[in-house]
Amino acid sequence: MASRFLKLSVLLQKYRAPLLIASCGGVFTANMFYHVFPDSSYRQLYQAWHKGEPVVLSEKLESVFQQVLKDFGISSAKNFSAFASFGFHPVGAGVPWLPAGAQIGIPANFNSTTDDLSGITNRNIFISGKTVDWSSEAGSALKEALVFSAEAQKFAIAREVARLQSGGPVLTAAVAPFCLGGVWVYSVVLKQVFGLHGGPMLMRGAVNIVALGIGAVSYFLTSDALSQWIDYSSDKRAAGMSREYARGGVEFYDKILSRNKMLRSLMGQKGEEMYAPSGNLFPAHVLQLKHTPYTSRREGILALMKEEKA
């Protein structure tokens, strides 16, 4: 057994550069897969269905989507397409400059207006195993939080367009292979510092474990920091297109915060674990930093409006 382990160690040491390149390339490819083929992966995951058939995006929302692309200065819309998704706010994947382009999912509640709530009230939403009663006080408050003005809808779509157009998916996918390469660098540097290149195998193994731990921490910190930077950058680009988009951004985050406060109340203990009293999201796990706070994203847009007004 020890002999096999020694042979494997020698093999890894001999071909470490090609193996490192192949590993980093494999991780990057895996992370980019559903962005390279969004139509057959991401869209299938988020596509809205009704009575066993995929929901077709309404003419109204298709028109809004095309208007956002026009406002963004995208002359050729062939690399961006929209579909009807489930959920309550737009989602997106893909890279516009690749052959498959980018896909943006727009939810059914974006069809709703204060005068016509059919995009919301004709859906059954289960919270803690119970269907939401839209006529109740809590249901009415949640319903109001799910209705967005045309300005807020445009902003919500525009921030996804901004994120995808700026290569957000590529940057996000590059974090893991970058940190994986960092593990090898940490390992080499630590062994060099402590003079362990020719030392006992046990000590070298311990150093490798330490390097792996540093790499894991680097991944979580870098991934979260990059995610927040992309979120703020996308908001700024979307809100910076016009005063109308900026107002829509403030409303959009106001509505999300209101919705999350209602969900916190309706979901009981689970809601308190997921949502802060302010409406922001709590971290998914201990090693993850806070999600980009909706309150600070809203404040960022307000600050941008003040700068433009000054």
N, C-alpha and C positions, 0 to 999 in steps of 0.2 A: 504493500500500500504506500509506504514511504517512498519507495523507488518510483512508483507511478507519479506521485505528487511532485517529486524532484524533476522527473522528465517533463512534466507539464509546466513547471516553473521555468525550466531552461527554455522550453519552446516559446512560452509567453515573453520571456526576456529577449529572445532572438528576434521575434517578429512583433515586438510591441508597437512599433510605429505603424505598420500596415493594419494591425488589429485595432489600434486606437482610431485611425482614420475611418476604417470600416464601421466601427461601433458608433462613432459620432455621426457618420453619414446615415447609418441605419436608424438611429434615434431621430434625426432631423426628418428623414423620409417618412417615418411613422407618424410624427407630429403633423406633417404637412399633407398627409394622404387625403383627408376629407376636405382640405382646402384646394387641392389640385383637382379633385373630382367631386365638387359640392353637389352636383345634380344627383349623383347616384349614392351619396352618403349622407351629407348634412341635410339635404332637402327631404330625403326619405325619413329622416329622424324627426324633423319638425313640421312636416306637412300636416295640415289640418284635414280631418276626414269627417264625413257625414253620411250615415247610412251605408257604410262600406265603400263610399266613393270619395276621391280626393276633392276637396273644396277648391273651386276656381276663384281666383282673385277678382273682386268686383271691378267694374269699369271705373268707379269712383276712385278706388285706391290705386289702380293702375295709372290713372290720370295724375293723382297726387305724387306718385313715385316718379313719373316722367317729369313733372314740374320741378321736383327736387333736383333731379339730374341736370335739368336745364339751368336752374339757379346756381348749381355747383360749377357750371361751365364745362360740363361733360358733353361734348358735341356728338360723340358716337356712343349710343347707349347699348351697343351690342354686347359689351363686356359686363353689363349689369342687368340682372333680371330679378323680378319679384314673384313671390308665390304666397298663397294664403297659409299662414302658420297658426299653430295653437299658442296659447299663452296670452299675455296682455301687453307686451311691447315688442318692437321689432328685434329680430336677431339676424345675424349674417355670417357668412363664411365665404372663402374663396379669395382668389387674387385676380384683380381685374385684367392684368396684362398677360395672364396665362390663357391658353385656348378655351378652357371651360368657363372662364370669367368668374364673376362673383354672384352669389345668390343672397337675396335679402327677403326674409320672411316677415310679412305684415299680418298682425292678428285681426280676428273678426271684429273685436270691439272698436277698431278704428273706423268701422262703418257706422258706428253709433253717433248720434248727436243728442243734445238735450231734448230735442223734440221727437226723436226716434231712437229708442233704446233696444231695438230688436236684436242688435248684434251682441247684447249682453243678456237680456232677460230671457232669450230663447235658449239659453245654455244652462245646463245643470252643473253647479260647482259644489263639490263635496269638501267640507272642512271638518276635520275630526270625525269623519264617518257620517256627517249629516249634510243634507242638501241645504244650501243657503236659501233662505226665504227672502226674496227680493222685496216683499212688501213690509218686512219688519224694519225696525229702526236701524239695526246693524246692517241689514241687507241694503237699505236705501243709501246709507253712508258709503258702503263699499261700491255700490253701483255708481254713485256720483264720482268716486275716485277713479273709476275705470273709463269715464267719458272724457275725451280730449278734444280741445278745439283744433281747428285746421292748422293753426300756428304750431301747436304742440306736436301734432302728428308730423308735420314737416320737419321739425327739429329732430324728433326721435328717429326718423328715417335718415336724415342728413348725418347724424352722428355715426350711424352704421356705415354710410357711404364714405365718410371721412376716414373712419378706422380702416376700412378695407383698401381704400385708395392709397393710403399712406404706408401700406405694407405691414399693418399690425400683425396679421397672422404669421408672416415670415419672421418678424422680430421675436414673437412669442415662441415660435418653434425652434429658434436658434438658441434659446436659453439652456435647454437641457444638454445638447451636445457641447456647448461652451463650458458648462460646469463639469461635464464628464471629462473633457480635456483638462480642466483644472485639477481634477483628482490626480491625474498622472503627474502634473507639475508639482502639486503639493507633496506627493510621494517622493519624487526625485529630490526636491529641495530639502525636505525633512531628513532624508537619508544622508544627504550631503552635509547638512549642518551637524548631525550627530555621528557622522562617520560610520554609517551602518551598511554601506554598499557591499562590504565583504563580511559583515557581521553575521550573527546567528539568524537562522531562518525565522525563529520565533519572534525576534525583535523586529525583523523586517516586516513580518506579517502584522505585528501590532501597529507599526508605522502606517502600513497600507490601510488598516481599519480607521486610524485617526484621519488619514487623508480622505477616506470615503465619507467620514462624518463631516469634515469641513466642507467637502463638495456638496453634501446634502443640504447643509445649512446655507451655503452660497446659493444653491438652486432656489430654495424657498424665498430667501431675501431678494434675490435678483428678479425672480419671476413676479413677485408681488410688486416690487418697485417699478418694474417695466409696465405691468398691467395698469397701475395707477397713472403712470406717465401717459400711456396711450389713451386712457379714459379722459384725462384732463385735456390732452391735446385735441382729441376728437370733439369734445364739447366746445372748445375754443374755436375750432375751425367752423363747426356748424353754427354756433351762435354769432360768429363774426361775419356771416354772410349778409345779414341785414338786421335791423331793429326788430323786425317781425319774427325772425328765427330766434333771436335772443329772448324775446318775451315768451315765445313758445317753449324755450328751454327751461325758464323759471317755472312756468306752469307744469311742464312735464315732471320735473322733480318734486314740485309741491304735491302733485297727484300721487306719485310713487310713495312719498313719505306718508301721505294720508292713508293710502291702501295698506301699507305695511303696519301702520298703527292699528288699523281695523283688524288685520289678520292676527296681530299679536293678541288682541282682545278675544277674537273668535276661537283661536286655536288653544287657548289656555296655557298650560305649562310648556308645551312644545313651542308655542308662539313666543313665549318669553325667552326661550333658549335661542330662537332664530333671529328675533327682531329686538332692537333696542327701543326704549320708550320714545326716542326721537324718530324712529322709523328706519334707521340705518340697519344694515345687516351685521350680525355678529360673525366672527371668523368661523370657517367650516371646521377647523381643527387647531390644536395648540400651536403647531409650528407655522401656521399661516398668519400673516399680518392682517389687519382689518381690511375688508373690502373697501374700495374707493367710496368714502362716505357720500351719500346722496346730498347731505346737508352742505358739505364743502363744494360739491359740484355745482349746486345751486348758487352758493355764495360766489363761486368763481365767475359764473355768468353775470351775476349782479355787478361784480367788480368791473367786468368788461364793459357793461352798459354804462357805468359811471365814467370810465375812462373815455369812452366815445363821446359822452355828453359834455365832458369837461373841455 
